[in-house]
Structure formats: C-alpha cells, structure tokens
Amino acid sequence: MSEPSTVPPQESVGGEPVGQPVGHAGTRVDVAERLAWSVGGGAAFLVLLLAIAALIGAIALFGVADSQGTDWLGGVGVVVLLAGILVFTGFAVISPGTTRVVQFFGRYVGTVRHTGLVLTVPLSTRRNVSVRVRNFETSELKVNDADGNPINIAAIVVWQVADTAKATFAVQDYVDFVRVQSESALRHVAMSHPYDHADDNTNTLRGATEVVSGEIAAEVAARVVIAGLEVVEARISKLAYAPEIAQAMLQRQQAGAIIAARSRIVEGAVSMVEDALARLEADSIVVLDDERKAAMVSNLLVVLCGEARATPVVNTGSLYT
C-alpha cells in the first residue's frame, strides 16, 4: 500500500497530455486503504482493566510518597500515570457500519474496521467514516434529449464508501462529490437517448428504463471511483417532457395511439371480410360477381370500421336498377 502523497501530472505522449489536470501545478492525493494496528474484543477489555489499575496504582503511589516523603515513589507514580493516560488515548468504541480512519501526527496510519471496544495507536487522531449504504435523489434536471426535446429528469443513486482512505483524503467532501458527479452523469446519459418514438430501434429513456438505469449507474461509478466510492444501483425517479412542450407531445402521443388503433381495426376488418367471402363461396350460398363483391366489401368495411352504429338499409330491388 502506498503512503498519502501528491502525484504530479503525467507526462505527455506524442505531444498530447495524458491525464494532466487543468491548472498550473495540478496535483492529486494518491492513497489507498490499509488496516491500522488495533486490538479488539477481550484483549482490548483486558488492556482497559490494566490501564484503570495503573491509574489507581499511580494515585496510591502518590499517597504513599506524600506520607513517607519518598521522591522516587512519586516519580514512579508519574510514570505509571502517564502510561495509563497514554493507553487510554488509544481506546475507541466503533459501532457496526462505521470505521475509524487513524492518523498519527498527520500521517495516515490505516483504517480500523473492528466493531465494539477497540485499542489502536495511542495519541492518534481518528475520524469516523460510515460504510453504510446510502441513497439520495438528484435534483430535477432540465436537459435536451437526443432529439433536442427539453425534458425534466431525476434519478435515485444508491452508493457506499468502499475505500475509506480515498474518501477521506482524495476529495474535499465525498458526499457532495458523489452528488455533483451523479447529476453530471445523469445529464450526459439523458442527452444520449431520445425520450420516446425511436424509429431505428434505439434505446429510449421511457421505453428502456433498465438499460438507461444501468448506463447511469456505470457512468456515476466511473466518475466517483477516484473518491473510493462504489455505486450499488441507480434508478430514474422522474421523467417527463418540459412544461412548454408537454401539451404538444401529449397530442403527438394521442395521434400515434389513434393511428395504431385504426390500423389494427382496418387489419381486423379486412381479415373478417376475406373470411366472409371465402365461406360464402366455399359453401355455395350465393354466387357474387366482381361488382357485388365490391359492394359487399364496401358495406362490411363501413360497418366494421365506422365509429357510429351502422343503420341497415334494405334493398328490395336489383343492384343494377
């Protein structure tokens, strides 16, 4: 494992900079999590009892030194007292789902992932870092989809800290970092897909929710890996056309639905007419010439495709008179 350090920009390859930050002297913190020295469970409790006994013994030595006037007993008491206090500074109580990032005079020592009563490096500073699964909903963003239509979109991102060292030292505030990067990734994915009505079988925001959610999760994960975070999942929570075009798009959807319904009705009516003519001819019920067939087809299509209820007209004469 490497120590916390600053890494200078990478050298250029073929005249083009590779991974070079924007700025005059951009640097980043390169650190990875490792386990800190710690003692937990019964051993830590035993050391705690010994530390308490040392403090009680130091107080007793001070009393004996005062009563007998022996300076060396007072010196021993001071040493025992300092040793007990030093040991006490290394104790911590860690709840499940939390860790302690340990620093010794500014240097990263490691991370304690034990729970309960733990003894770690004395005189160290310890920072709580939660590794519980968290979630948040991005703000509702207004973006243009792949077709240029303005839409409002929001997503729920489920994430957790995977590397406590990177989350603590690599970024200023990892909670704010994952929020901003999630909104940026959501905006990019939303601009890459049409909202609906794709003619070339492309994935749409409304029709391929699972695919789009997977893309959002993958892009957010790629953006926040530098902070030691991992994305569990991401889901679209809000998706709608922007108010200024919502009415027009609703009319478009209604028109498409009407056209599709009419197409199914006409297809079914033509099939029924074909079946009727085929059965009449097969059973020799009536012999129809082309003109009578045309008249029958016209009447049946009017009855089957018309929205209003058809009113029959009885013809007692001949079709030719």
C-alpha positions as CSV (number, residue, x, y, z in Angstrom):
1,M,0.0,0.0,0.0
2,S,1.2,3.5,-0.8
3,E,1.5,6.4,1.6
4,P,-0.6,9.5,1.1
5,S,1.3,11.7,-1.3
6,T,0.8,14.2,-4.1
7,V,1.3,12.9,-7.6
8,P,2.5,15.3,-10.3
9,P,0.7,15.4,-13.7
10,Q,1.6,12.6,-16.1
11,E,4.0,13.2,-18.9
12,S,2.7,13.8,-22.4
13,V,2.8,11.1,-25.1
14,G,3.3,12.2,-28.6
15,G,2.8,15.8,-27.7
16,E,-0.6,15.2,-26.1
17,P,-1.0,15.4,-22.3
18,V,-2.1,12.2,-20.7
19,G,-4.3,12.7,-17.6
20,Q,-2.9,16.1,-16.9
21,P,-5.1,18.3,-14.6
22,V,-6.2,21.7,-15.7
23,G,-4.1,24.3,-14.0
24,H,-0.6,25.5,-13.4
25,A,0.5,22.8,-11.0
26,G,-2.4,20.4,-10.5
27,T,-1.7,17.5,-8.1
28,R,-3.9,14.9,-6.5
29,V,-3.7,12.8,-3.4
30,D,-2.7,9.2,-4.1
31,V,-3.6,6.9,-1.2
32,A,-5.2,3.5,-0.7
33,E,-6.9,2.0,2.4
34,R,-5.0,-0.4,4.6
35,L,-5.7,-1.8,8.1
36,A,-4.4,0.0,11.1
37,W,-2.9,-1.7,14.1
38,S,-5.7,-2.5,16.5
39,V,-6.8,-4.9,19.3
40,G,-10.4,-5.7,19.8
41,G,-12.7,-7.9,21.8
42,G,-11.5,-9.5,25.1
43,A,-7.9,-8.4,24.6
44,A,-8.9,-4.7,24.4
45,F,-11.1,-5.1,27.5
46,L,-8.2,-6.7,29.4
47,V,-5.9,-3.8,28.5
48,L,-8.6,-1.4,29.6
49,L,-8.7,-3.0,33.0
50,L,-4.9,-2.8,33.3
51,A,-5.0,0.8,32.4
52,I,-7.5,1.5,35.1
53,A,-5.4,-0.5,37.5
54,A,-2.4,1.6,36.5
55,L,-4.2,4.8,37.2
56,I,-5.4,3.6,40.6
57,G,-1.9,2.4,41.4
58,A,-0.5,5.8,40.4
59,I,-2.9,7.6,42.8
60,A,-1.9,5.1,45.5
61,L,1.8,5.7,44.9
62,F,1.3,9.5,45.2
63,G,-0.4,9.0,48.6
64,V,2.4,6.8,49.8
65,A,5.1,9.2,48.5
66,D,3.4,12.1,50.4
67,S,3.1,10.2,53.7
68,Q,6.7,8.8,53.6
69,G,8.4,11.7,51.9
70,T,10.0,9.4,49.2
71,D,10.5,11.2,46.0
72,W,11.2,8.1,43.9
73,L,7.8,6.7,44.6
74,G,6.3,10.0,43.3
75,G,8.4,9.6,40.2
76,V,7.2,6.1,39.7
77,G,3.6,7.3,40.2
78,V,4.1,9.9,37.5
79,V,5.4,7.3,35.0
80,V,2.6,4.9,35.8
81,L,0.0,7.7,35.4
82,L,1.4,8.9,32.1
83,A,1.5,5.3,30.8
84,G,-2.2,4.8,31.8
85,I,-3.3,8.1,30.2
86,L,-1.3,7.1,27.0
87,V,-3.0,3.8,26.8
88,F,-6.4,5.4,27.4
89,T,-5.9,7.7,24.3
90,G,-5.9,4.6,22.1
91,F,-9.3,3.3,23.0
92,A,-12.4,3.8,20.8
93,V,-15.9,2.4,20.6
94,I,-16.9,1.6,17.0
95,S,-20.5,0.9,16.0
96,P,-21.4,-1.5,13.2
97,G,-21.4,0.1,9.8
98,T,-18.7,2.7,10.8
99,T,-14.9,2.7,10.7
100,R,-12.1,4.8,12.1
101,V,-9.5,6.4,9.8
102,V,-6.4,6.7,12.0
103,Q,-3.8,9.5,11.6
104,F,-0.6,9.8,13.7
105,F,0.6,13.4,13.6
106,G,-1.0,13.9,10.2
107,R,0.3,10.7,8.7
108,Y,-2.3,8.1,7.6
109,V,-1.7,5.0,9.6
110,G,-4.7,2.9,8.5
111,T,-8.3,2.2,9.0
112,V,-9.9,0.3,11.9
113,R,-12.8,-1.9,10.7
114,H,-13.3,-3.8,14.0
115,T,-16.5,-3.0,15.9
116,G,-17.0,-2.7,19.6
117,L,-14.3,-1.7,22.1
118,V,-11.0,-1.3,20.1
119,L,-7.5,-0.3,21.1
120,T,-5.5,1.3,18.4
121,V,-2.5,3.6,18.1
122,P,-2.3,5.9,21.1
123,L,-2.1,9.7,20.6
124,S,-3.6,9.4,17.2
125,T,-6.5,11.3,15.7
126,R,-9.4,9.2,14.5
127,R,-12.1,10.2,12.0
128,N,-15.4,8.4,11.7
129,V,-16.3,7.2,8.2
130,S,-19.5,5.4,7.6
131,V,-19.6,2.4,5.2
132,R,-23.3,2.0,5.4
133,V,-25.3,2.0,2.1
134,R,-26.7,5.5,1.4
135,N,-29.1,6.9,-1.2
136,F,-30.2,10.3,-2.4
137,E,-32.3,11.7,-5.2
138,T,-30.7,14.2,-7.6
139,S,-32.3,17.5,-8.2
140,E,-34.7,17.6,-11.1
141,L,-32.6,18.5,-14.2
142,K,-33.9,20.1,-17.4
143,V,-31.9,18.8,-20.3
144,N,-32.4,18.2,-24.0
145,D,-32.7,14.6,-25.2
146,A,-31.0,13.2,-28.3
147,D,-33.8,14.7,-30.4
148,G,-33.4,18.1,-28.9
149,N,-36.6,18.0,-26.9
150,P,-36.4,19.6,-23.4
151,I,-37.2,17.1,-20.6
152,N,-37.2,17.0,-16.9
153,I,-35.4,14.1,-15.3
154,A,-34.2,13.0,-11.9
155,A,-32.6,9.8,-10.5
156,I,-32.0,8.0,-7.2
157,V,-28.4,6.8,-6.6
158,V,-27.6,4.1,-4.1
159,W,-23.9,4.2,-3.0
160,Q,-21.5,3.4,-0.2
161,V,-17.9,4.1,0.8
162,A,-15.5,1.3,-0.4
163,D,-12.1,2.9,0.3
164,T,-12.2,5.0,3.5
165,A,-8.7,6.4,2.8
166,K,-9.6,7.8,-0.6
167,A,-13.0,9.1,0.6
168,T,-11.2,11.0,3.4
169,F,-8.1,12.3,1.7
170,A,-8.6,12.2,-2.1
171,V,-11.6,14.6,-2.2
172,Q,-12.7,17.6,-0.1
173,D,-16.2,16.3,0.7
174,Y,-17.1,12.9,-0.7
175,V,-20.8,13.3,0.0
176,D,-21.0,16.5,-2.1
177,F,-18.7,14.9,-4.7
178,V,-20.9,12.0,-5.4
179,R,-24.0,14.2,-5.6
180,V,-22.4,16.6,-8.2
181,Q,-20.9,13.8,-10.2
182,S,-24.3,11.9,-10.3
183,E,-26.1,14.9,-11.7
184,S,-23.4,15.3,-14.3
185,A,-23.6,11.7,-15.3
186,L,-27.4,11.8,-15.4
187,R,-27.3,14.8,-17.7
188,H,-24.9,13.1,-20.1
189,V,-26.9,9.9,-20.3
190,A,-30.2,11.8,-20.8
191,M,-28.7,13.7,-23.7
192,S,-27.6,10.5,-25.3
193,H,-31.0,8.9,-25.7
194,P,-34.3,10.1,-27.2
195,Y,-37.3,10.4,-24.8
196,D,-39.5,8.3,-27.0
197,H,-40.6,7.4,-30.5
198,A,-37.2,6.0,-31.7
199,D,-37.5,4.8,-35.3
200,D,-34.2,2.9,-35.5
201,N,-34.8,0.5,-32.5
202,T,-32.5,2.6,-30.3
203,N,-33.0,2.6,-26.5
204,T,-35.3,5.4,-25.3
205,L,-35.5,6.9,-21.9
206,R,-39.1,5.9,-21.4
207,G,-39.0,2.5,-23.2
208,A,-35.7,1.1,-22.0
209,T,-35.6,2.1,-18.4
210,E,-33.5,-0.8,-17.2
211,V,-30.8,-0.2,-19.9
212,V,-30.7,3.5,-19.2
213,S,-30.5,3.0,-15.4
214,G,-27.6,0.6,-15.9
215,E,-25.8,3.3,-18.0
216,I,-26.4,5.9,-15.3
217,A,-25.0,3.6,-12.6
218,A,-21.9,2.7,-14.7
219,E,-21.1,6.3,-15.5
220,V,-21.6,7.5,-11.9
221,A,-19.4,4.6,-10.7
222,A,-16.6,5.6,-13.2
223,R,-16.7,9.2,-12.0
224,V,-16.6,8.6,-8.3
225,V,-14.0,5.8,-8.2
226,I,-11.3,8.4,-7.5
227,A,-13.0,9.1,-4.2
228,G,-13.2,5.5,-3.2
229,L,-16.9,5.2,-3.6
230,E,-18.9,2.5,-5.3
231,V,-22.4,2.7,-6.8
232,V,-24.9,-0.1,-5.9
233,E,-27.6,1.0,-8.3
234,A,-29.2,4.0,-10.0
235,R,-32.8,4.4,-11.0
236,I,-34.7,7.1,-12.8
237,S,-37.2,8.6,-10.4
238,K,-38.8,11.4,-12.5
239,L,-39.1,11.6,-16.3
240,A,-41.4,14.0,-18.2
241,Y,-41.4,16.4,-21.0
242,A,-40.7,20.0,-20.0
243,P,-43.9,22.0,-19.4
244,E,-43.5,24.2,-22.6
245,I,-43.8,21.2,-24.9
246,A,-45.7,18.7,-22.8
247,Q,-49.1,19.5,-24.4
248,A,-47.7,19.2,-27.9
249,M,-46.1,15.9,-27.1
250,L,-49.3,14.6,-25.5
251,Q,-51.2,15.4,-28.7
252,R,-48.4,13.6,-30.6
253,Q,-48.8,10.5,-28.4
254,Q,-52.5,10.6,-28.7
255,A,-52.3,10.8,-32.5
256,G,-49.9,7.9,-32.6
257,A,-52.2,5.8,-30.4
258,I,-55.2,6.7,-32.7
259,I,-53.3,5.7,-35.8
260,A,-52.2,2.5,-34.3
261,A,-55.7,1.6,-33.2
262,R,-57.1,2.5,-36.6
263,S,-54.5,0.3,-38.2
264,R,-55.5,-2.7,-36.1
265,I,-59.2,-2.1,-36.7
266,V,-58.7,-2.0,-40.5
267,E,-56.5,-5.1,-40.4
268,G,-59.1,-7.0,-38.5
269,A,-61.9,-5.8,-40.7
270,V,-60.1,-6.8,-43.9
271,S,-59.5,-10.3,-42.4
272,M,-63.2,-10.7,-41.4
273,V,-64.3,-9.6,-45.0
274,E,-61.9,-12.1,-46.5
275,D,-63.2,-14.9,-44.3
276,A,-66.9,-14.0,-45.1
277,L,-66.4,-14.0,-48.8
278,A,-64.4,-17.3,-48.7
279,R,-67.1,-19.0,-46.7
280,L,-69.9,-17.8,-49.0
281,E,-68.1,-19.1,-52.0
282,A,-67.0,-22.4,-50.3
283,D,-70.5,-23.2,-49.1
284,S,-72.1,-22.1,-52.5
285,I,-74.5,-20.0,-50.6
286,V,-74.5,-17.2,-53.2
287,V,-72.6,-16.5,-56.4
288,L,-71.3,-13.0,-56.5
289,D,-69.7,-11.2,-59.4
290,D,-67.0,-8.6,-59.0
291,E,-69.4,-5.7,-58.7
292,R,-71.5,-7.4,-56.0
293,K,-68.3,-8.4,-54.2
294,A,-67.1,-4.8,-54.3
295,A,-70.5,-3.6,-52.9
296,M,-70.4,-6.2,-50.1
297,V,-66.8,-5.4,-49.2
298,S,-67.7,-1.7,-49.0
299,N,-70.7,-2.3,-46.8
300,L,-68.8,-4.6,-44.4
301,L,-65.9,-2.2,-44.1
302,V,-68.2,0.7,-43.3
303,V,-70.0,-1.4,-40.6
304,L,-66.7,-2.8,-39.1
305,C,-64.6,0.4,-39.3
306,G,-67.2,3.1,-38.6
307,E,-67.2,4.7,-35.1
308,A,-71.0,5.3,-35.1
309,R,-73.5,2.5,-35.1
310,A,-74.5,1.5,-38.6
311,T,-78.1,1.8,-39.8
312,P,-79.1,-1.0,-42.2
313,V,-80.9,-0.2,-45.4
314,V,-83.0,-3.0,-47.0
315,N,-82.7,-3.0,-50.8
316,T,-85.7,-4.8,-52.4
317,G,-84.6,-4.1,-55.9
318,S,-81.7,-5.1,-58.0
319,L,-78.2,-3.8,-57.7
320,Y,-78.3,-3.0,-61.4
321,T,-81.5,-1.0,-61.4
